[in-house]
Amino acid sequence: MGRYANRREILIDGDMYRRVLSEKERKRITVHATPTFPEKTADFLQQLRPDRYVWRMSDNYYKVAHKVYGDRDLWWVIAWYNEAPSEAYIRRGDVIMIPRPVETVVSHFYSR
């Protein structure tokens, strides 16, 4: 399932956007609504077995996700679980948590 599968599409085509659309030689642009993230309930958290991970100097979410999940596109799972939307919120030496099994987290997002 793609990351945009459950998101509402928003059509941008009004007078307010005329200049931008003209510059891009477009009549309209479709964007996806910002996702809302599900709450981490006690029942949900009990299903997980998070691992500790010490953040290193060259780390970023993509690299860590590839290392621990084998899929760099799952970087958002780590960011969401640690409530740190970007690497700017994490310093070298910080301990972050890696939620496992990742399939449980992903199904939690798409079951809503």
Backbone atoms as SQL, in Angstrom:
CREATE TABLE atoms (id INTEGER PRIMARY KEY, chain TEXT, resi INTEGER, resn TEXT, atom TEXT, x REAL, y REAL, z REAL);
INSERT INTO atoms VALUES
  (1, 'A', 1, 'MET', 'N', 0.850, -1.176, 0.000),
  (2, 'A', 1, 'MET', 'CA', 0.000, 0.000, 0.000),
  (3, 'A', 1, 'MET', 'C', 0.891, 1.233, 0.000),
  (4, 'A', 2, 'GLY', 'N', 0.657, 2.157, -0.910),
  (5, 'A', 2, 'GLY', 'CA', 1.451, 3.359, -1.010),
  (6, 'A', 2, 'GLY', 'C', 1.196, 4.319, 0.138),
  (7, 'A', 3, 'ARG', 'N', 2.130, 5.200, 0.376),
  (8, 'A', 3, 'ARG', 'CA', 1.998, 6.110, 1.512),
  (9, 'A', 3, 'ARG', 'C', 0.899, 7.142, 1.323),
  (10, 'A', 4, 'TYR', 'N', 0.413, 7.326, 0.095),
  (11, 'A', 4, 'TYR', 'CA', -0.647, 8.299, -0.146),
  (12, 'A', 4, 'TYR', 'C', -2.012, 7.646, -0.308),
  (13, 'A', 5, 'ALA', 'N', -2.087, 6.348, -0.144),
  (14, 'A', 5, 'ALA', 'CA', -3.315, 5.606, -0.426),
  (15, 'A', 5, 'ALA', 'C', -4.519, 6.092, 0.371),
  (16, 'A', 6, 'ASN', 'N', -4.333, 6.444, 1.626),
  (17, 'A', 6, 'ASN', 'CA', -5.464, 6.835, 2.465),
  (18, 'A', 6, 'ASN', 'C', -5.591, 8.341, 2.652),
  (19, 'A', 7, 'ARG', 'N', -4.876, 9.110, 1.848),
  (20, 'A', 7, 'ARG', 'CA', -4.915, 10.556, 2.024),
  (21, 'A', 7, 'ARG', 'C', -5.852, 11.222, 1.028),
  (22, 'A', 8, 'ARG', 'N', -6.536, 12.231, 1.532),
  (23, 'A', 8, 'ARG', 'CA', -7.445, 13.019, 0.713),
  (24, 'A', 8, 'ARG', 'C', -6.630, 13.867, -0.264),
  (25, 'A', 9, 'GLU', 'N', -7.106, 13.966, -1.501),
  (26, 'A', 9, 'GLU', 'CA', -6.449, 14.816, -2.497),
  (27, 'A', 9, 'GLU', 'C', -7.085, 16.196, -2.473),
  (28, 'A', 10, 'ILE', 'N', -6.251, 17.210, -2.626),
  (29, 'A', 10, 'ILE', 'CA', -6.710, 18.596, -2.640),
  (30, 'A', 10, 'ILE', 'C', -6.336, 19.196, -3.989),
  (31, 'A', 11, 'LEU', 'N', -7.299, 19.776, -4.654),
  (32, 'A', 11, 'LEU', 'CA', -7.093, 20.372, -5.970),
  (33, 'A', 11, 'LEU', 'C', -6.800, 21.858, -5.807),
  (34, 'A', 12, 'ILE', 'N', -5.690, 22.308, -6.371),
  (35, 'A', 12, 'ILE', 'CA', -5.315, 23.726, -6.330),
  (36, 'A', 12, 'ILE', 'C', -5.514, 24.280, -7.732),
  (37, 'A', 13, 'ASP', 'N', -6.543, 25.126, -7.871),
  (38, 'A', 13, 'ASP', 'CA', -6.831, 25.658, -9.209),
  (39, 'A', 13, 'ASP', 'C', -7.506, 27.018, -9.181),
  (40, 'A', 14, 'GLY', 'N', -7.578, 27.675, -8.053),
  (41, 'A', 14, 'GLY', 'CA', -8.307, 28.932, -7.934),
  (42, 'A', 14, 'GLY', 'C', -7.530, 30.144, -8.394),
  (43, 'A', 15, 'ASP', 'N', -8.218, 31.281, -8.392),
  (44, 'A', 15, 'ASP', 'CA', -7.619, 32.553, -8.811),
  (45, 'A', 15, 'ASP', 'C', -6.407, 32.923, -7.958),
  (46, 'A', 16, 'MET', 'N', -6.442, 32.564, -6.692),
  (47, 'A', 16, 'MET', 'CA', -5.362, 32.905, -5.781),
  (48, 'A', 16, 'MET', 'C', -4.029, 32.286, -6.241),
  (49, 'A', 17, 'TYR', 'N', -4.095, 31.185, -6.981),
  (50, 'A', 17, 'TYR', 'CA', -2.891, 30.473, -7.412),
  (51, 'A', 17, 'TYR', 'C', -2.553, 30.721, -8.884),
  (52, 'A', 18, 'ARG', 'N', -3.254, 31.631, -9.523),
  (53, 'A', 18, 'ARG', 'CA', -3.099, 31.848, -10.960),
  (54, 'A', 18, 'ARG', 'C', -1.649, 32.090, -11.376),
  (55, 'A', 19, 'ARG', 'N', -0.924, 32.957, -10.643),
  (56, 'A', 19, 'ARG', 'CA', 0.462, 33.270, -11.008),
  (57, 'A', 19, 'ARG', 'C', 1.350, 32.028, -10.902),
  (58, 'A', 20, 'VAL', 'N', 1.232, 31.305, -9.811),
  (59, 'A', 20, 'VAL', 'CA', 2.062, 30.113, -9.608),
  (60, 'A', 20, 'VAL', 'C', 1.748, 29.063, -10.673),
  (61, 'A', 21, 'LEU', 'N', 0.491, 28.850, -10.936),
  (62, 'A', 21, 'LEU', 'CA', 0.107, 27.867, -11.947),
  (63, 'A', 21, 'LEU', 'C', 0.627, 28.272, -13.324),
  (64, 'A', 22, 'SER', 'N', 0.552, 29.553, -13.623),
  (65, 'A', 22, 'SER', 'CA', 1.049, 30.056, -14.902),
  (66, 'A', 22, 'SER', 'C', 2.561, 29.828, -15.025),
  (67, 'A', 23, 'GLU', 'N', 3.298, 30.114, -13.960),
  (68, 'A', 23, 'GLU', 'CA', 4.747, 29.924, -13.978),
  (69, 'A', 23, 'GLU', 'C', 5.113, 28.450, -14.191),
  (70, 'A', 24, 'LYS', 'N', 4.299, 27.569, -13.691),
  (71, 'A', 24, 'LYS', 'CA', 4.554, 26.135, -13.828),
  (72, 'A', 24, 'LYS', 'C', 3.880, 25.547, -15.067),
  (73, 'A', 25, 'GLU', 'N', 3.223, 26.439, -15.832),
  (74, 'A', 25, 'GLU', 'CA', 2.499, 26.028, -17.044),
  (75, 'A', 25, 'GLU', 'C', 1.520, 24.898, -16.739),
  (76, 'A', 26, 'ARG', 'N', 0.757, 25.099, -15.685),
  (77, 'A', 26, 'ARG', 'CA', -0.231, 24.116, -15.255),
  (78, 'A', 26, 'ARG', 'C', -1.583, 24.804, -15.092),
  (79, 'A', 27, 'LYS', 'N', -2.653, 24.062, -15.302),
  (80, 'A', 27, 'LYS', 'CA', -3.998, 24.581, -15.058),
  (81, 'A', 27, 'LYS', 'C', -4.432, 24.304, -13.631),
  (82, 'A', 28, 'ARG', 'N', -3.899, 23.230, -13.078),
  (83, 'A', 28, 'ARG', 'CA', -4.212, 22.872, -11.693),
  (84, 'A', 28, 'ARG', 'C', -3.119, 21.941, -11.174),
  (85, 'A', 29, 'ILE', 'N', -3.053, 21.846, -9.863),
  (86, 'A', 29, 'ILE', 'CA', -2.109, 20.960, -9.198),
  (87, 'A', 29, 'ILE', 'C', -2.890, 20.196, -8.132),
  (88, 'A', 30, 'THR', 'N', -2.601, 18.927, -8.016),
  (89, 'A', 30, 'THR', 'CA', -3.218, 18.111, -6.976),
  (90, 'A', 30, 'THR', 'C', -2.164, 17.799, -5.924),
  (91, 'A', 31, 'VAL', 'N', -2.516, 18.050, -4.671),
  (92, 'A', 31, 'VAL', 'CA', -1.631, 17.729, -3.555),
  (93, 'A', 31, 'VAL', 'C', -2.372, 16.788, -2.603),
  (94, 'A', 32, 'HIS', 'N', -1.635, 16.145, -1.741),
  (95, 'A', 32, 'HIS', 'CA', -2.246, 15.244, -0.761),
  (96, 'A', 32, 'HIS', 'C', -2.287, 15.925, 0.599),
  (97, 'A', 33, 'ALA', 'N', -3.365, 15.719, 1.310),
  (98, 'A', 33, 'ALA', 'CA', -3.532, 16.305, 2.633),
  (99, 'A', 33, 'ALA', 'C', -2.450, 15.783, 3.580),
  (100, 'A', 34, 'THR', 'N', -2.066, 16.608, 4.523),
  (101, 'A', 34, 'THR', 'CA', -1.095, 16.212, 5.528),
  (102, 'A', 34, 'THR', 'C', -1.659, 15.050, 6.336),
  (103, 'A', 35, 'PRO', 'N', -0.867, 14.025, 6.545),
  (104, 'A', 35, 'PRO', 'CA', -1.396, 12.871, 7.274),
  (105, 'A', 35, 'PRO', 'C', -1.617, 13.197, 8.750),
  (106, 'A', 36, 'THR', 'N', -2.547, 12.504, 9.326),
  (107, 'A', 36, 'THR', 'CA', -2.714, 12.564, 10.771),
  (108, 'A', 36, 'THR', 'C', -2.214, 11.234, 11.310),
  (109, 'A', 37, 'PHE', 'N', -1.475, 11.303, 12.372),
  (110, 'A', 37, 'PHE', 'CA', -0.872, 10.102, 12.913),
  (111, 'A', 37, 'PHE', 'C', -1.722, 9.546, 14.043),
  (112, 'A', 38, 'PRO', 'N', -1.859, 8.237, 14.086),
  (113, 'A', 38, 'PRO', 'CA', -2.667, 7.636, 15.146),
  (114, 'A', 38, 'PRO', 'C', -2.000, 7.779, 16.505),
  (115, 'A', 39, 'GLU', 'N', -2.829, 7.766, 17.515),
  (116, 'A', 39, 'GLU', 'CA', -2.341, 7.859, 18.884),
  (117, 'A', 39, 'GLU', 'C', -1.652, 6.562, 19.292),
  (118, 'A', 40, 'LYS', 'N', -0.644, 6.704, 20.126),
  (119, 'A', 40, 'LYS', 'CA', 0.044, 5.526, 20.662),
  (120, 'A', 40, 'LYS', 'C', -0.677, 5.114, 21.942),
  (121, 'A', 41, 'THR', 'N', -1.675, 4.271, 21.818),
  (122, 'A', 41, 'THR', 'CA', -2.447, 3.833, 22.970),
  (123, 'A', 41, 'THR', 'C', -1.677, 2.775, 23.751),
  (124, 'A', 42, 'ALA', 'N', -2.084, 2.563, 24.994),
  (125, 'A', 42, 'ALA', 'CA', -1.443, 1.546, 25.832),
  (126, 'A', 42, 'ALA', 'C', -1.574, 0.159, 25.204),
  (127, 'A', 43, 'ASP', 'N', -2.747, -0.145, 24.635),
  (128, 'A', 43, 'ASP', 'CA', -2.947, -1.449, 23.981),
  (129, 'A', 43, 'ASP', 'C', -1.974, -1.640, 22.822),
  (130, 'A', 44, 'PHE', 'N', -1.796, -0.582, 22.040),
  (131, 'A', 44, 'PHE', 'CA', -0.884, -0.650, 20.902),
  (132, 'A', 44, 'PHE', 'C', 0.559, -0.836, 21.386),
  (133, 'A', 45, 'LEU', 'N', 0.968, -0.043, 22.349),
  (134, 'A', 45, 'LEU', 'CA', 2.350, -0.102, 22.839),
  (135, 'A', 45, 'LEU', 'C', 2.693, -1.457, 23.436),
  (136, 'A', 46, 'GLN', 'N', 1.720, -2.142, 24.006),
  (137, 'A', 46, 'GLN', 'CA', 1.967, -3.465, 24.573),
  (138, 'A', 46, 'GLN', 'C', 2.300, -4.509, 23.502),
  (139, 'A', 47, 'GLN', 'N', 1.932, -4.230, 22.260),
  (140, 'A', 47, 'GLN', 'CA', 2.208, -5.159, 21.164),
  (141, 'A', 47, 'GLN', 'C', 3.648, -5.050, 20.659),
  (142, 'A', 48, 'LEU', 'N', 4.361, -4.013, 21.089),
  (143, 'A', 48, 'LEU', 'CA', 5.699, -3.744, 20.562),
  (144, 'A', 48, 'LEU', 'C', 6.800, -4.190, 21.518),
  (145, 'A', 49, 'ARG', 'N', 7.946, -4.464, 20.916),
  (146, 'A', 49, 'ARG', 'CA', 9.161, -4.785, 21.660),
  (147, 'A', 49, 'ARG', 'C', 10.274, -3.874, 21.124),
  (148, 'A', 50, 'PRO', 'N', 10.307, -2.631, 21.592),
  (149, 'A', 50, 'PRO', 'CA', 11.288, -1.689, 21.038),
  (150, 'A', 50, 'PRO', 'C', 12.722, -2.008, 21.462),
  (151, 'A', 51, 'ASP', 'N', 13.643, -1.744, 20.545),
  (152, 'A', 51, 'ASP', 'CA', 15.079, -1.890, 20.813),
  (153, 'A', 51, 'ASP', 'C', 15.672, -0.504, 21.023),
  (154, 'A', 52, 'ARG', 'N', 16.719, -0.446, 21.831),
  (155, 'A', 52, 'ARG', 'CA', 17.454, 0.806, 22.041),
  (156, 'A', 52, 'ARG', 'C', 18.481, 0.966, 20.917),
  (157, 'A', 53, 'TYR', 'N', 18.667, 2.198, 20.480),
  (158, 'A', 53, 'TYR', 'CA', 19.658, 2.483, 19.438),
  (159, 'A', 53, 'TYR', 'C', 20.362, 3.780, 19.830),
  (160, 'A', 54, 'VAL', 'N', 21.691, 3.760, 19.846),
  (161, 'A', 54, 'VAL', 'CA', 22.472, 4.952, 20.166),
  (162, 'A', 54, 'VAL', 'C', 22.793, 5.683, 18.863),
  (163, 'A', 55, 'TRP', 'N', 22.363, 6.923, 18.778),
  (164, 'A', 55, 'TRP', 'CA', 22.536, 7.747, 17.576),
  (165, 'A', 55, 'TRP', 'C', 24.002, 8.105, 17.397),
  (166, 'A', 56, 'ARG', 'N', 24.511, 7.896, 16.177),
  (167, 'A', 56, 'ARG', 'CA', 25.918, 8.182, 15.858),
  (168, 'A', 56, 'ARG', 'C', 26.023, 9.410, 14.967),
  (169, 'A', 57, 'MET', 'N', 27.235, 9.886, 14.808),
  (170, 'A', 57, 'MET', 'CA', 27.458, 11.129, 14.078),
  (171, 'A', 57, 'MET', 'C', 26.904, 11.102, 12.654),
  (172, 'A', 58, 'SER', 'N', 27.086, 10.046, 11.906),
  (173, 'A', 58, 'SER', 'CA', 26.669, 10.027, 10.498),
  (174, 'A', 58, 'SER', 'C', 25.258, 9.463, 10.301),
  (175, 'A', 59, 'ASP', 'N', 24.526, 9.208, 11.373),
  (176, 'A', 59, 'ASP', 'CA', 23.195, 8.619, 11.242),
  (177, 'A', 59, 'ASP', 'C', 22.168, 9.595, 10.680),
  (178, 'A', 60, 'ASN', 'N', 21.210, 9.034, 9.988),
  (179, 'A', 60, 'ASN', 'CA', 19.978, 9.731, 9.634),
  (180, 'A', 60, 'ASN', 'C', 18.879, 8.677, 9.603),
  (181, 'A', 61, 'TYR', 'N', 17.640, 9.100, 9.568),
  (182, 'A', 61, 'TYR', 'CA', 16.531, 8.148, 9.646),
  (183, 'A', 61, 'TYR', 'C', 16.570, 7.117, 8.520),
  (184, 'A', 62, 'TYR', 'N', 16.918, 7.548, 7.314),
  (185, 'A', 62, 'TYR', 'CA', 16.962, 6.610, 6.194),
  (186, 'A', 62, 'TYR', 'C', 17.964, 5.485, 6.440),
  (187, 'A', 63, 'LYS', 'N', 19.169, 5.873, 6.894),
  (188, 'A', 63, 'LYS', 'CA', 20.216, 4.867, 7.140),
  (189, 'A', 63, 'LYS', 'C', 19.825, 3.906, 8.256),
  (190, 'A', 64, 'VAL', 'N', 19.282, 4.449, 9.339),
  (191, 'A', 64, 'VAL', 'CA', 18.900, 3.601, 10.468),
  (192, 'A', 64, 'VAL', 'C', 17.771, 2.656, 10.060),
  (193, 'A', 65, 'ALA', 'N', 16.775, 3.168, 9.338),
  (194, 'A', 65, 'ALA', 'CA', 15.669, 2.317, 8.893),
  (195, 'A', 65, 'ALA', 'C', 16.177, 1.198, 7.992),
  (196, 'A', 66, 'HIS', 'N', 17.108, 1.514, 7.100),
  (197, 'A', 66, 'HIS', 'CA', 17.673, 0.484, 6.239),
  (198, 'A', 66, 'HIS', 'C', 18.428, -0.556, 7.069),
  (199, 'A', 67, 'LYS', 'N', 19.183, -0.082, 8.053),
  (200, 'A', 67, 'LYS', 'CA', 19.967, -0.983, 8.894),
  (201, 'A', 67, 'LYS', 'C', 19.073, -1.907, 9.731),
  (202, 'A', 68, 'VAL', 'N', 18.009, -1.362, 10.332),
  (203, 'A', 68, 'VAL', 'CA', 17.213, -2.165, 11.272),
  (204, 'A', 68, 'VAL', 'C', 16.005, -2.854, 10.639),
  (205, 'A', 69, 'TYR', 'N', 15.462, -2.274, 9.567),
  (206, 'A', 69, 'TYR', 'CA', 14.280, -2.857, 8.926),
  (207, 'A', 69, 'TYR', 'C', 14.560, -3.413, 7.530),
  (208, 'A', 70, 'GLY', 'N', 15.713, -3.039, 6.960),
  (209, 'A', 70, 'GLY', 'CA', 16.005, -3.461, 5.595),
  (210, 'A', 70, 'GLY', 'C', 15.248, -2.658, 4.556),
  (211, 'A', 71, 'ASP', 'N', 14.658, -1.528, 4.975),
  (212, 'A', 71, 'ASP', 'CA', 13.863, -0.690, 4.068),
  (213, 'A', 71, 'ASP', 'C', 13.984, 0.763, 4.501),
  (214, 'A', 72, 'ARG', 'N', 14.708, 1.534, 3.732),
  (215, 'A', 72, 'ARG', 'CA', 14.933, 2.941, 4.083),
  (216, 'A', 72, 'ARG', 'C', 13.655, 3.767, 4.072),
  (217, 'A', 73, 'ASP', 'N', 12.632, 3.312, 3.332),
  (218, 'A', 73, 'ASP', 'CA', 11.374, 4.056, 3.260),
  (219, 'A', 73, 'ASP', 'C', 10.569, 4.003, 4.547),
  (220, 'A', 74, 'LEU', 'N', 10.999, 3.196, 5.497),
  (221, 'A', 74, 'LEU', 'CA', 10.300, 3.111, 6.781),
  (222, 'A', 74, 'LEU', 'C', 10.898, 4.054, 7.830),
  (223, 'A', 75, 'TRP', 'N', 11.643, 5.056, 7.382),
  (224, 'A', 75, 'TRP', 'CA', 12.259, 6.033, 8.289),
  (225, 'A', 75, 'TRP', 'C', 11.225, 6.714, 9.169),
  (226, 'A', 76, 'TRP', 'N', 10.032, 6.940, 8.637),
  (227, 'A', 76, 'TRP', 'CA', 8.979, 7.655, 9.350),
  (228, 'A', 76, 'TRP', 'C', 8.510, 6.900, 10.589),
  (229, 'A', 77, 'VAL', 'N', 8.645, 5.573, 10.598),
  (230, 'A', 77, 'VAL', 'CA', 8.250, 4.772, 11.766),
  (231, 'A', 77, 'VAL', 'C', 9.105, 5.178, 12.965),
  (232, 'A', 78, 'ILE', 'N', 10.392, 5.309, 12.747),
  (233, 'A', 78, 'ILE', 'CA', 11.319, 5.682, 13.819),
  (234, 'A', 78, 'ILE', 'C', 11.053, 7.111, 14.276),
  (235, 'A', 79, 'ALA', 'N', 10.845, 8.014, 13.323),
  (236, 'A', 79, 'ALA', 'CA', 10.572, 9.414, 13.654),
  (237, 'A', 79, 'ALA', 'C', 9.282, 9.531, 14.466),
  (238, 'A', 80, 'TRP', 'N', 8.230, 8.859, 14.018),
  (239, 'A', 80, 'TRP', 'CA', 6.940, 8.924, 14.703),
  (240, 'A', 80, 'TRP', 'C', 7.034, 8.341, 16.111),
  (241, 'A', 81, 'TYR', 'N', 7.631, 7.193, 16.242),
  (242, 'A', 81, 'TYR', 'CA', 7.698, 6.522, 17.531),
  (243, 'A', 81, 'TYR', 'C', 8.472, 7.352, 18.557),
  (244, 'A', 82, 'ASN', 'N', 9.518, 8.022, 18.105),
  (245, 'A', 82, 'ASN', 'CA', 10.354, 8.827, 18.997),
  (246, 'A', 82, 'ASN', 'C', 9.893, 10.275, 19.115),
  (247, 'A', 83, 'GLU', 'N', 8.805, 10.608, 18.437),
  (248, 'A', 83, 'GLU', 'CA', 8.253, 11.969, 18.454),
  (249, 'A', 83, 'GLU', 'C', 9.311, 13.006, 18.108),
  (250, 'A', 84, 'ALA', 'N', 10.113, 12.664, 17.111),
  (251, 'A', 84, 'ALA', 'CA', 11.173, 13.541, 16.619),
  (252, 'A', 84, 'ALA', 'C', 11.033, 13.593, 15.095),
  (253, 'A', 85, 'PRO', 'N', 10.320, 14.591, 14.565),
  (254, 'A', 85, 'PRO', 'CA', 9.998, 14.604, 13.144),
  (255, 'A', 85, 'PRO', 'C', 11.182, 14.690, 12.191),
  (256, 'A', 86, 'SER', 'N', 12.326, 15.138, 12.673),
  (257, 'A', 86, 'SER', 'CA', 13.521, 15.149, 11.821),
  (258, 'A', 86, 'SER', 'C', 14.745, 14.865, 12.673),
  (259, 'A', 87, 'GLU', 'N', 15.842, 14.616, 11.999),
  (260, 'A', 87, 'GLU', 'CA', 17.092, 14.319, 12.685),
  (261, 'A', 87, 'GLU', 'C', 17.600, 15.502, 13.509),
  (262, 'A', 88, 'ALA', 'N', 17.095, 16.686, 13.223),
  (263, 'A', 88, 'ALA', 'CA', 17.516, 17.871, 13.977),
  (264, 'A', 88, 'ALA', 'C', 17.141, 17.772, 15.454),
  (265, 'A', 89, 'TYR', 'N', 16.219, 16.896, 15.778),
  (266, 'A', 89, 'TYR', 'CA', 15.778, 16.713, 17.159),
  (267, 'A', 89, 'TYR', 'C', 16.646, 15.713, 17.930),
  (268, 'A', 90, 'ILE', 'N', 17.601, 15.099, 17.249),
  (269, 'A', 90, 'ILE', 'CA', 18.412, 14.054, 17.869),
  (270, 'A', 90, 'ILE', 'C', 19.885, 14.441, 17.793),
  (271, 'A', 91, 'ARG', 'N', 20.595, 14.214, 18.884),
  (272, 'A', 91, 'ARG', 'CA', 22.028, 14.515, 18.933),
  (273, 'A', 91, 'ARG', 'C', 22.823, 13.222, 19.030),
  (274, 'A', 92, 'ARG', 'N', 24.058, 13.288, 18.600),
  (275, 'A', 92, 'ARG', 'CA', 24.951, 12.140, 18.734),
  (276, 'A', 92, 'ARG', 'C', 24.987, 11.702, 20.197),
  (277, 'A', 93, 'GLY', 'N', 24.843, 10.395, 20.406),
  (278, 'A', 93, 'GLY', 'CA', 24.845, 9.845, 21.759),
  (279, 'A', 93, 'GLY', 'C', 23.460, 9.676, 22.358),
  (280, 'A', 94, 'ASP', 'N', 22.445, 10.324, 21.760),
  (281, 'A', 94, 'ASP', 'CA', 21.074, 10.135, 22.249),
  (282, 'A', 94, 'ASP', 'C', 20.630, 8.699, 22.001),
  (283, 'A', 95, 'VAL', 'N', 19.813, 8.197, 22.894),
  (284, 'A', 95, 'VAL', 'CA', 19.237, 6.866, 22.721),
  (285, 'A', 95, 'VAL', 'C', 17.824, 7.034, 22.179),
  (286, 'A', 96, 'ILE', 'N', 17.587, 6.424, 21.026),
  (287, 'A', 96, 'ILE', 'CA', 16.242, 6.417, 20.462),
  (288, 'A', 96, 'ILE', 'C', 15.735, 4.974, 20.512),
  (289, 'A', 97, 'MET', 'N', 14.461, 4.828, 20.319),
  (290, 'A', 97, 'MET', 'CA', 13.863, 3.501, 20.366),
  (291, 'A', 97, 'MET', 'C', 13.438, 3.093, 18.952),
  (292, 'A', 98, 'ILE', 'N', 13.676, 1.846, 18.629),
  (293, 'A', 98, 'ILE', 'CA', 13.307, 1.272, 17.339),
  (294, 'A', 98, 'ILE', 'C', 12.137, 0.313, 17.586),
  (295, 'A', 99, 'PRO', 'N', 10.924, 0.702, 17.182),
  (296, 'A', 99, 'PRO', 'CA', 9.775, -0.168, 17.455),
  (297, 'A', 99, 'PRO', 'C', 9.790, -1.419, 16.590),
  (298, 'A', 100, 'ARG', 'N', 9.509, -2.549, 17.230),
  (299, 'A', 100, 'ARG', 'CA', 9.439, -3.837, 16.546),
  (300, 'A', 100, 'ARG', 'C', 8.238, -4.600, 17.063),
  (301, 'A', 101, 'PRO', 'N', 7.619, -5.394, 16.276),
  (302, 'A', 101, 'PRO', 'CA', 7.841, -5.591, 14.844),
  (303, 'A', 101, 'PRO', 'C', 7.282, -4.415, 14.035),
  (304, 'A', 102, 'VAL', 'N', 8.013, -4.048, 13.007),
  (305, 'A', 102, 'VAL', 'CA', 7.617, -2.897, 12.198),
  (306, 'A', 102, 'VAL', 'C', 6.272, -3.131, 11.513),
  (307, 'A', 103, 'GLU', 'N', 5.942, -4.373, 11.221),
  (308, 'A', 103, 'GLU', 'CA', 4.659, -4.687, 10.571),
  (309, 'A', 103, 'GLU', 'C', 3.487, -4.277, 11.460),
  (310, 'A', 104, 'THR', 'N', 3.665, -4.376, 12.767),
  (311, 'A', 104, 'THR', 'CA', 2.614, -3.972, 13.701),
  (312, 'A', 104, 'THR', 'C', 2.383, -2.468, 13.632),
  (313, 'A', 105, 'VAL', 'N', 3.475, -1.707, 13.538),
  (314, 'A', 105, 'VAL', 'CA', 3.356, -0.247, 13.450),
  (315, 'A', 105, 'VAL', 'C', 2.683, 0.146, 12.139),
  (316, 'A', 106, 'VAL', 'N', 3.128, -0.427, 11.040),
  (317, 'A', 106, 'VAL', 'CA', 2.567, -0.083, 9.740),
  (318, 'A', 106, 'VAL', 'C', 1.083, -0.438, 9.678),
  (319, 'A', 107, 'SER', 'N', 0.708, -1.600, 10.198),
  (320, 'A', 107, 'SER', 'CA', -0.707, -1.982, 10.169),
  (321, 'A', 107, 'SER', 'C', -1.538, -1.080, 11.071),
  (322, 'A', 108, 'HIS', 'N', -0.940, -0.557, 12.137),
  (323, 'A', 108, 'HIS', 'CA', -1.623, 0.395, 13.030),
  (324, 'A', 108, 'HIS', 'C', -2.003, 1.661, 12.258),
  (325, 'A', 109, 'PHE', 'N', -1.138, 2.108, 11.354),
  (326, 'A', 109, 'PHE', 'CA', -1.395, 3.298, 10.558),
  (327, 'A', 109, 'PHE', 'C', -2.496, 3.066, 9.527),
  (328, 'A', 110, 'TYR', 'N', -2.485, 1.905, 8.905),
  (329, 'A', 110, 'TYR', 'CA', -3.399, 1.671, 7.794),
  (330, 'A', 110, 'TYR', 'C', -4.699, 0.995, 8.203),
  (331, 'A', 111, 'SER', 'N', -4.867, 0.696, 9.482),
  (332, 'A', 111, 'SER', 'CA', -6.106, 0.064, 9.934),
  (333, 'A', 111, 'SER', 'C', -7.176, 1.073, 10.279),
  (334, 'A', 112, 'ARG', 'N', -6.848, 2.353, 10.241),
  (335, 'A', 112, 'ARG', 'CA', -7.811, 3.386, 10.598),
  (336, 'A', 112, 'ARG', 'C', -8.750, 3.689, 9.474);
